[in-house]
Amino acid sequence: MEKECIFCNIVNGKTDTRFVFEDDQLVVFKDINPHAPVHDLIVPRRHIRSINDMTDADQGLVAHMLAVGRDVAREREINASGYKLVFNVEWGGGQRIFHLHMHLLGGWKK
């Protein structure tokens, strides 16, 4: 874990962040700087710096993140209208917080 990882603080309950979803592997919460009407972050509880730092043993975690993204999209009622599930990887790919996370974006009107 990085010394000052904001997502580690969030998943460990050191902030007042309200979770949209949580289980033993992941938490989901609203992005504080949303880029869509619905913009949630799906974050593993375990610190993994980025996609580049994952191992083969983490494949199940990514599959679980995708399934949770699908389920949260359904709960947030954006599944029928469409949504994006996005990983930003490293600085050049738009990653700004270096704790693996996936964006759920949707809710745009036609």
TASUL-V20728 format. One record per pair of residues at least 12 apart in sequence whose ideal C-beta (glycine too) atoms are under 8 Angstrom apart, sorted by the first residue. I is the first residue (numbers start at 1). GAP is how many residues later the second one is. D is the distance in Angstrom with one decimal. If there is no record, write none. Layout:
((I & GAP & D) (I & GAP & D))
//
This chain:
((1 & 46 & 4.2) (2 & 45 & 7.0) (2 & 47 & 7.5) (2 & 96 & 6.6) (2 & 97 & 7.4) (5 & 42 & 6.2) (5 & 92 & 7.7) (5 & 93 & 7.4) (5 & 94 & 5.2) (6 & 91 & 6.2) (6 & 93 & 7.7) (7 & 36 & 5.2) (7 & 40 & 7.7) (7 & 90 & 5.9) (7 & 92 & 3.8) (7 & 94 & 6.5) (8 & 39 & 5.5) (8 & 91 & 6.3) (10 & 17 & 7.0) (10 & 19 & 6.8) (10 & 33 & 7.1) (11 & 16 & 5.2) (11 & 32 & 6.1) (11 & 33 & 7.8) (11 & 34 & 4.7) (17 & 12 & 5.1) (18 & 12 & 7.7) (20 & 20 & 5.7) (20 & 52 & 6.1) (20 & 55 & 7.7) (20 & 56 & 7.6) (21 & 47 & 6.3) (21 & 50 & 7.5) (21 & 51 & 5.6) (21 & 54 & 7.7) (23 & 45 & 7.8) (24 & 21 & 7.3) (25 & 19 & 6.3) (25 & 20 & 6.1) (25 & 21 & 7.7) (25 & 36 & 6.4) (25 & 39 & 5.9) (26 & 16 & 6.0) (26 & 17 & 6.5) (26 & 18 & 5.8) (26 & 19 & 6.6) (26 & 38 & 6.7) (26 & 39 & 6.5) (26 & 42 & 5.7) (27 & 15 & 8.0) (27 & 16 & 5.4) (27 & 18 & 6.6) (28 & 12 & 5.3) (28 & 13 & 6.8) (28 & 14 & 5.1) (28 & 15 & 7.3) (28 & 40 & 6.5) (28 & 44 & 5.5) (28 & 76 & 7.6) (29 & 12 & 5.9) (29 & 14 & 7.5) (31 & 72 & 7.2) (35 & 68 & 8.0) (35 & 70 & 6.4) (36 & 48 & 7.9) (36 & 69 & 4.1) (36 & 70 & 6.0) (36 & 71 & 5.8) (36 & 72 & 6.4) (37 & 69 & 7.3) (37 & 70 & 3.2) (37 & 71 & 6.4) (38 & 35 & 8.0) (38 & 38 & 5.2) (38 & 40 & 5.3) (38 & 45 & 7.3) (38 & 66 & 6.9) (38 & 67 & 6.9) (38 & 68 & 4.9) (38 & 69 & 3.9) (39 & 64 & 6.6) (39 & 65 & 7.2) (39 & 66 & 5.4) (40 & 32 & 6.1) (40 & 36 & 7.3) (40 & 63 & 7.5) (40 & 64 & 4.4) (41 & 60 & 5.1) (41 & 61 & 7.4) (41 & 62 & 6.3) (41 & 63 & 7.6) (42 & 23 & 5.2) (42 & 26 & 5.8) (42 & 27 & 5.5) (42 & 30 & 7.3) (42 & 59 & 6.4) (42 & 60 & 4.4) (42 & 61 & 7.7) (42 & 62 & 6.2) (43 & 56 & 6.7) (43 & 57 & 7.4) (43 & 58 & 4.5) (44 & 17 & 6.0) (44 & 21 & 7.3) (44 & 55 & 7.9) (44 & 56 & 5.7) (44 & 57 & 7.7) (46 & 15 & 7.9) (47 & 52 & 5.7) (48 & 13 & 8.0) (48 & 51 & 7.2) (48 & 52 & 4.2) (49 & 49 & 5.1) (49 & 50 & 6.9) (49 & 51 & 7.0) (50 & 39 & 5.7) (50 & 40 & 6.0) (50 & 45 & 6.0) (50 & 48 & 6.1) (50 & 50 & 6.0) (51 & 36 & 5.7) (51 & 38 & 4.6) (51 & 49 & 6.7) (52 & 37 & 6.4) (52 & 38 & 6.5) (53 & 47 & 7.6) (54 & 46 & 7.2) (65 & 37 & 5.2) (66 & 19 & 6.4) (66 & 36 & 7.8) (69 & 14 & 8.0) (69 & 16 & 4.6) (69 & 33 & 6.2) (69 & 35 & 5.0) (72 & 32 & 5.9) (73 & 31 & 6.2) (73 & 33 & 6.3) (76 & 28 & 7.9) (76 & 30 & 7.4) (76 & 31 & 7.4) (78 & 28 & 3.7) (78 & 29 & 5.0) (81 & 25 & 6.7) (81 & 26 & 7.2) (81 & 27 & 7.3) (81 & 29 & 7.8) (82 & 24 & 6.3) (82 & 26 & 7.8) (83 & 21 & 6.2) (83 & 22 & 6.2) (83 & 23 & 3.1) (83 & 24 & 7.7) (84 & 19 & 7.2) (84 & 20 & 7.5) (84 & 21 & 4.5) (84 & 22 & 6.7) (85 & 17 & 5.8) (85 & 18 & 7.2) (85 & 19 & 6.0) (86 & 16 & 6.7) (86 & 17 & 4.4) (86 & 19 & 6.6) (87 & 13 & 7.8) (87 & 14 & 7.8) (87 & 15 & 5.4) (87 & 16 & 7.7) (88 & 15 & 7.4))
//
